[in-house]
Amino acid sequence: MSYSLLHQQLVDAPPELLVASSATMPRLDIAQLRHDCSRLIHQLQSHKAQEQYCLVCDQAWWLLVGLLSCQQLGKKVIIPSNIQSKAVAEHKQKWSIISDRSELADQTEVHYLSQQSESEVKPLKTWPFKSILASEAALCLYTSGSTGHPKPIDKSLAQLEIEAQQLELHFPQAKLATSVIGSVAHYHIYGLLFRLIWPMLSQRRFHNELILNLNNLDSLEQTILVSSPALLARLKQAANNSPCLLFSSGGPLSAAHAQQANQVFGCLPIEVYGSTETGGIAWRQQTQANSPWQLFNCVQASLNEQCLMVHSAYLPAEGYQTQDQAEFVNIKQFQLIGRCDRIVKLSEKRISLDQIERCVNSLPSIHKSVAIVLDQQQRIGLVVELSSSAEADYQQLGHHQFWRQLRHQLLGKIETVALPRQLRIVSQIPVNLQGKQDFSAIQELFTQ
């Protein structure tokens, strides 16, 4: 049984060790982490005890404080994937909330986190932090997967810490970095692992705030940049210098956008493939279109009915059966083909939504598309981004005529029963902060 390396830093790390940097908060070192955790623990103990707490934190620092404080008390931590105001109202019906949002400060069952001014700081007895078994430091993450409905995934710090250590071994270039910045949310597994846990274990400071624009970044020397396809697709101008490493995850990154990122930052993005359930499975750099995925050294995978079955150092012994269809190039490399759970039955026929999207995307007028089954209608809806060359045609033809032309082009490529029945044209297909398609927002396009 191993003790958590994160909690061990609360126990015996030097107080002056810098943990994070922030544009709005003073020095965020181990001493400050101990102070903020002690303050929250005393606050939690002054209220009715709960077995689990839900973290709704806009800033990475406060999520770290909430995570460690709850686990020091032996409590389970809930980290929801949706912290929009309507979702938070629902979370409050289920759990006691820990949050850094000022608008929640005075609400019942909310434990408010904030930076104290010098005049507000009161003498505080430092909590006697203890070593915590990593396997018993429990947390629950949520993933929307391909359905849009939140799904709880139980984890332990043991799994996340093992994966962080494997990342450090796998990417030796990281040793040149002293800091980590990111454009991905810290309450999803990718952001939590790459922006918080890995930097903490490797003693690199993480940037507290989320980077919302990758253009005009300050110096990237000795920095790891953690991003997503959504932001990398919107790059416009060259950076002043190159990061040590550039990561992308959360969704597919096109070869064109990978090369564009290479031109801007002077390095190809390292794409990471995985899920909340599995952690990291494989990685690649698109030196050419359709570069295969390479399994991480501690991961083994095989095919079970064409879908990847994964075993790794940070999964239970039984492994995990994915819904991702793949073809192996060799024992360590594979190509992703599609998903089994995107096969639907319409009029007794099995229809692949991925295949519909591939056919639509092959048309010169389409830049990107997503096909969905419209709720209870058993019909296919299609959301598309037009190619730049097609925008003028769309304006000239109008929606109805353009839609008729598009359906005609799809005849013979897609079975009649699978032809999309409704079309929505958007400037950008809705995605979340992770760069994944936001299926709830996509569904709403058809209710308007």
Secondary structure, DSSP 8 states (H G I E B T S, - for coil): --B-HHHHHHHHS-TT-EEEE-SSSS-EEHHHHHHHHHHHHHHHHTS---SEEEEE-SSHHHHHHHHHHHHHTT-EEEE-S--SHHHHHHHHHHSEEEE--GGGTTSTTEEE-----TTT------------BGGG-EEEEEE-TTTTS-EEEEEEHHHHHHHHHHHHHH-GGGGG--EEEESS-TTSHHHIIIIIIHHHHHT-EEESS-----TT----TTEEEEE-HHHHTT--S--SS--SEEEEESS---HHHHHHHHHHHSS--EEEEEETTTEEEEEE--SSTT--EEE-TTEEEEEETTEEEEEETTS-TT-EEEEEEEEESSSSEEEEEEEGGGEEEETTEEEEHHHHHHHHHTSTTEEEEEEEEETTTTEEEEEEEE-TTTHHHHHHH-HHHHHHHHHHHHBTTB-GGGS-SEEEE-SS--B-TTS-B-HHHHHHTTT-
